[in-house]
Amino acid sequence: MFGFRRTPGRKRPVFFYLALVIAWAAAAWLPDHAREASAHNHPTDIQPARVAALPRIALLVGNQRLTAEVATDDTSRSRGLMFRKELEPDHGMLFVFAEPAQLCFWMKNTPLPLTVAFIDAAGSIVNLADMQPHSLDPHCAIAPALYALEAEQGWFARYGITPGTRVRGLPRLQRRQSE
């Protein structure tokens, strides 16, 4: 994954933080009217109707069922829930990675308030983070995670789901053979 380098004990998203600082600095220099105009412009080649449907799976988060669209490649993970105006009840998106890493997410072009649950390789929630619409603030796993599960903000709290809760039904990706 871009921006990660191997160090004993943990991986650090150096490239991510550098890109985030550059993006933040560029946004700070934009005039207010240019920033407002760009927030409302959607690329014409990325519209919900034109995007191929992602596979869906049923997950059991604690004792609560959730249907999740599954993003397993760079393209689907990059798009995530961008431009979505609503989610069906008890639905979300599961991001699956080939290896555990210090994952970080933000909400560019995402109008929904979401909560992300970072999940380790054993299927336990490591931490939860509430994310505000259209924010570029990073929300990161506090430990290496293999999955990130996004749901509407408040969904996890409504069902008493906290760090340590088990998630069942998670898919696995093949590890890269190039190592």
Stockholm file with secondary structure:
# STOCKHOLM 1.0

chainA/1-179         MFGFRRTPGRKRPVFFYLALVIAWAAAAWLPDHAREASAHNHPTDIQPARVAALPRIALLVGNQRLTAEVATDDTSRSRGLMFRKELEPDHGMLFVFAEPAQLCFWMKNTPLPLTVAFIDAAGSIVNLADMQPHSLDPHCAIAPALYALEAEQGWFARYGITPGTRVRGLPRLQRRQSE
#=GR chainA/1-179 SS CTTEEEETTEEEEHHHHHHHHHHHHHHHHSCHHHHHHHHHCCCTTCCGGGSCCCCEEEEEETTEEEEEEEECSHHHHHHTTTTCCCCCTTEEEEEEEEEEECCEECCTTCCSCEEEEEECTTSBEEEEEEECTTCCCCEECSSCEEEEEEEETTHHHHTTCCTTCBEESCCCCCCCTTC
#=GC SS_cons         CTTEEEETTEEEEHHHHHHHHHHHHHHHHSCHHHHHHHHHCCCTTCCGGGSCCCCEEEEEETTEEEEEEEECSHHHHHHTTTTCCCCCTTEEEEEEEEEEECCEECCTTCCSCEEEEEECTTSBEEEEEEECTTCCCCEECSSCEEEEEEEETTHHHHTTCCTTCBEESCCCCCCCTTC
//
